[in-house]
């Protein structure tokens, strides 16, 4: 008899919204003033153009997220070795991805920075009336 063991991976969804600077600013003010209560399904990250979104979610960056999820690197230097990318360029890419919540950069006790993927899936909401 063959026993099959199912491993469940917790799905973590990052919701990204695309809207104009003005609309994002108004939304932020409305939330701060209590005029708007965001739902749990509203985007947590906002970007001001579809062009910026395309750069952020480039095939290279999605591939990098997948490697981080699968290998759980202990440091940026380990990730650089795994991916064959230059550490300096990789650090800049990770810092940009961190600004948008795609990854966290965790300072470890050994002064290493450990990249952690924050999502297993990304959902995008685009406000066609104001997005560029």
N, C-alpha and C positions, 0 to 999 in steps of 0.2 A: 504494500500500500504506500502511496506517495502522499506525504502531507504537504499542503500548500499553505504557506503563511502569508497573510496579507499585511502589507505595511502601509499605513495611512500617513500621508504627509499633510500637515496642517496647511491649508490654503490661506495665503495672506494676499489680499487684494489691495493694490494701490490705485486710487482713483485720481486721474489727472484731468483738469478742466482747461479748456482753451477759450480765452475771452480777451477783450481789450483791457488795457491798463485802467481806463476809466471805469469800466464795469467791475473789474476786480477791486478797485479802490472803493467804489460805492458799496459793493457787497461786504467788504471788510468793515466799513463804517457802520453799515446797517446791522451787522452781527454784533459789533462792539456796543452799539446803542440799544440793542435789544429789539430792534425793529424786525430783524430776521433771525429765525432759529434754524440753523442748518440741520438737515437730516443726516442720519448715519450713512446714507448712500450718496451724499454730495461729495464732490471732489475735495480732497485734502490739499492737493497741490494744484497751483494755477500757473499757466504759461500764457504769454501774450500773443503767440502766433503759431500757426501750424508749421511754419518753417523751423522755429525753435524746437517744436515737438519732434519733428522729423530728425533733427540733429541729435536730440537727446535719446531718441529711441532708434538710433541707427542700427543696422545689422551687427556692427562691431560691438556696440554697447549692449545689445540684447544678448549676444554671444558671451560677453564678459559677465553679465548677470548670471547666465546659465552656468558658467564655469565656477563662479563664486558659490552658487547654490549647491553644485554637485561636489565640489572639492573642499569647501570650508577652509580656505587658506588661513594659516596662522598669522600671515603678514603680507604686506604689499610686495615685498621682495619675493616671497614664495609664489604669489600670484604672477609676478613678472616672469619668474622661471617657468611656471606652468604654461603661460600663454605665449611666451617668447617676445613679449613687448618690453620696450625700454621702461625702466622703473620711473624715470622722471615724467614721461608722457602718460604713463599709467596713473601716476599719482595725481596729475592734473585732471585726467578724465574722471577718476574716482571722486575728486573734490567737487567737480561739477555735478556728478550724479548724486552726490551727498546733499548738495544744495536743494535738489528737487525731491529728496526723500527716497530715491531708488536704492541707495546703500547707506549704511552707517559705517563710520570709521572709528573703531574702538581702540583707544590707547590701552595697550597692555602693560603689565608690570615691567617687562623687559625693554621698554621704550619702542616697541614695535607697534605699528598701526595695523589692526586687523580689519579687513573689509568684510561686511556682512550684508547680504542681500535682504532688503526689507519686504520684498513681495515675491510671490510665486506667480502672480498674474497681475496685469495692468489693464485697467479700463479707462477709456478716454471719452470725455464729454466735450463736444465742440458746440459753442454758441455761434451758429452761422450768421446771426444778425450782427455780431460785432467782432468775430474772430478774423484775423488777417492771414 
